């Protein structure tokens, strides 16, 4: 089991008001699962993602990552897990504007102290995996939105993480670019990667194999996605691209 969450709660004190972002979450994610998390604004999905990504800690309950209880680790210990075992893909790409694609992908390796020659080799291989082997020295403003997201995915892959967390990865892209990005995630899943995707779009979520829907800090539904639903989701994206 890569991720195991037990009776997880997260409360925030906002003045005299206590916000119960997560009220009792139980969730298990196995190696090489492709999972989507959905829910309306304020449902708690972003809070859950932050905890899964070791960006935040729970108020109570347990979170086991690769068999290690990370619920009460200190900031340095959480940062080490984030850097070595989790690859992040964000809606806004979060690329350094003055750095080329190769250097952007190298960044996690720099933080780990990997020597320069090895960094460049690994970053080049990661960019080749996402089809950008001919864009190594292009800066973000010289790339399309879809290409920038590919750089972000390559950066997430470069450390060979246990889990890839993708937060609205198609939210800033047109339909064609969004379909390309979802195709990359499909390839990564088929290569054995564990992927957790957050999205507001049902047809995007249906590219995954499982959808967890959160409402009011609780898991409302947890469903497996059939091959037929995935075909429908892909057809919907293709139709939108044709109409657009």
C-alpha positions in Angstrom: 0.0 0.0 0.0 1.5 3.4 -1.0 -1.0 5.6 0.9 -3.1 4.7 3.9 -5.3 7.3 5.7 -7.0 6.3 8.9 -9.7 8.5 10.6 -8.0 11.6 9.3 -9.3 15.0 10.6 -8.2 18.5 9.8 -9.6 21.5 11.7 -8.8 25.2 11.3 -9.5 27.9 13.9 -10.6 31.1 12.2 -11.1 33.4 15.1 -14.0 32.1 17.1 -15.0 29.8 14.3 -13.6 26.3 13.9 -13.7 25.0 10.3 -13.8 21.2 10.0 -12.1 20.8 6.6 -11.8 17.0 7.0 -14.0 15.2 9.4 -13.1 11.6 9.2 -11.3 10.3 6.1 -10.3 6.7 5.5 -8.6 6.0 2.2 -6.2 3.4 0.8 -4.2 3.8 -2.5 -2.3 0.8 -3.8 0.9 1.0 -5.9 0.1 1.7 -9.6 -3.4 3.0 -9.0 -4.8 5.9 -11.0 -7.2 7.8 -8.8 -9.1 11.0 -9.2 -10.4 13.2 -6.3 -13.5 15.3 -7.0 -15.7 17.6 -4.9 -17.2 21.1 -4.8 -15.3 24.2 -3.5 -14.9 23.9 0.2 -15.4 20.1 0.2 -12.0 19.4 1.7 -10.3 17.9 -1.4 -7.5 20.5 -1.5 -6.9 19.9 2.2 -6.7 16.2 1.6 -4.3 16.7 -1.3 -2.1 18.9 0.8 -1.9 16.3 3.5 -1.2 13.4 1.0 1.5 15.6 -0.5 3.1 16.2 2.9 2.4 20.0 2.5 0.3 19.9 5.7 -0.3 17.7 8.7 -3.6 16.4 10.1 -5.2 17.5 13.3 -5.7 13.9 14.3 -5.7 10.4 12.7 -2.9 8.7 10.8 -1.3 9.0 7.4 1.0 6.2 6.3 3.1 6.8 3.2 5.1 3.8 1.9 4.5 2.2 5.3 5.9 5.2 7.2 3.6 7.1 9.6 4.2 10.7 8.5 1.3 12.3 10.5 3.6 13.9 13.0 6.9 14.4 11.2 8.7 17.7 11.4 9.0 20.1 8.5 12.4 18.9 7.4 11.3 15.3 7.4 8.2 16.2 5.4 10.3 18.1 2.9 12.6 15.1 2.4 9.6 12.9 1.6 8.2 15.5 -0.8 11.5 15.8 -2.6 12.3 12.1 -2.9 8.9 10.4 -3.1 6.3 12.8 -4.5 6.1 14.4 -7.9 3.8 17.5 -8.1 2.0 18.8 -11.2 0.1 22.1 -10.8 -2.5 23.9 -12.8 -0.3 27.0 -13.1 2.8 24.9 -14.1 5.0 26.7 -11.5 8.0 27.0 -13.8 10.9 29.4 -13.4 10.3 31.9 -16.3 14.0 32.7 -17.0 15.1 29.0 -16.9 15.0 26.7 -19.8 13.1 23.4 -19.8 16.2 21.4 -18.8 17.0 23.5 -15.8 13.3 23.6 -14.7 13.3 19.8 -14.7 16.7 19.6 -12.9 15.4 21.6 -9.9 14.4 18.7 -7.6 17.7 17.0 -8.3 19.6 20.2 -7.3 17.8 20.1 -4.0 18.9 16.5 -3.5 22.5 17.4 -4.3 22.8 15.2 -7.4 26.0 16.1 -9.4 25.5 18.3 -12.5 26.2 15.8 -15.2 23.9 13.2 -13.7 21.2 15.9 -13.2 21.3 16.9 -16.8 21.1 13.3 -18.0 18.1 12.5 -15.8 16.4 15.8 -16.8 16.9 15.1 -20.5 15.5 11.6 -20.2 12.4 12.9 -18.3 11.8 15.5 -21.0 12.2 12.9 -23.7 9.6 10.7 -21.9 7.0 13.5 -22.4 7.9 14.2 -26.0 10.0 17.3 -25.4 13.5 16.0 -26.3 13.7 18.8 -28.9 12.7 21.6 -26.5 15.4 21.2 -23.9 16.6 24.9 -24.1 13.3 26.6 -24.6 12.1 28.9 -21.8 8.4 28.8 -20.7 7.5 31.8 -22.8 8.7 30.0 -25.9 6.4 27.0 -25.2 2.7 26.4 -25.6 0.5 25.8 -22.5 0.5 22.1 -23.2 4.3 22.0 -23.6 4.7 23.9 -20.3 2.6 21.3 -18.6 4.7 18.6 -20.2 7.8 20.2 -18.6 6.0 20.2 -15.3 5.2 16.5 -15.7 8.9 15.8 -16.6 9.9 17.7 -13.4 7.5 15.5 -11.4 9.0 12.4 -12.9 12.7 13.2 -12.6 13.1 11.8 -9.1 11.2 8.5 -9.9 8.6 9.3 -7.2 6.3 6.8 -5.5 3.3 9.0 -6.3 2.5 11.7 -8.8 0.0 14.3 -7.5 -1.7 16.4 -10.2 -3.8 19.4 -9.1 -6.2 20.4 -12.0 -3.5 19.7 -14.6 -5.7 20.5 -17.5 -7.4 23.6 -15.9 -5.3 26.1 -17.8 -5.3 24.3 -21.2 -7.5 24.2 -24.2 -9.3 20.9 -25.1 -6.6 19.6 -27.5 -3.7 20.3 -25.1 -5.8 18.8 -22.2 -6.3 15.6 -24.2 -2.5 15.4 -24.8 -1.8 15.8 -21.1 -4.4 13.1 -20.2 -2.7 10.8 -22.8 0.6 11.3 -21.0 -0.9 10.4 -17.6 -2.4 7.3 -19.2 1.0 6.3 -20.5 2.6 6.9 -17.1 0.0 4.8 -15.4 0.6 2.0 -17.9 4.3 2.2 -17.2 3.6 1.5 -13.5 3.3 5.0 -11.9 0.8 5.7 -9.1 -1.2 8.8 -10.0 -3.6 10.9 -7.9 -5.5 13.6 -9.9 -7.7 16.4 -8.5 -10.2 17.9 -11.0 -13.6 19.6 -11.2 -14.4 18.0 -14.5 -16.1 14.6 -14.4 -15.0 13.6 -17.9 -11.4 14.3 -16.9 -11.8 12.2 -13.8 -13.2 9.4 -15.9 -9.8 8.9 -17.5 -8.7 7.4 -14.2 -9.6 4.0 -12.8 -11.2 5.2 -9.6 -13.0 8.4 -8.5 -13.3 9.5 -4.8 -15.9 12.2 -4.3 -15.6 14.4 -1.2 -18.3 16.5 0.3 -18.3 18.4 3.6 -15.0 16.8 4.7 -16.2 13.3 4.2 -15.9 10.7 1.4 -19.3 10.6 -0.3 -18.6 8.0 -2.9 -15.7 5.8 -4.0 -16.3 4.2 -7.4 -14.3 2.2 -10.0 -14.4 3.5 -13.6 -15.2 1.0 -16.3 -13.4 0.8 -19.7 -16.7 2.0 -21.3 -16.8 5.2 -19.2 -13.1 5.9 -20.1 -13.9 5.6 -23.8 -16.9 8.0 -23.4 -14.6 10.5 -21.6 -12.1 10.4 -24.4 -14.8 10.8 -27.1 -16.2 13.8 -25.2 -12.8 15.5 -25.3 -12.4 14.7 -29.0 -15.8 16.1 -29.8 -15.1 19.3 -27.9 -11.8 19.7 -29.8 -13.6 19.2 -33.1 -16.3 21.8 -32.2 -13.7 24.2 -30.9 
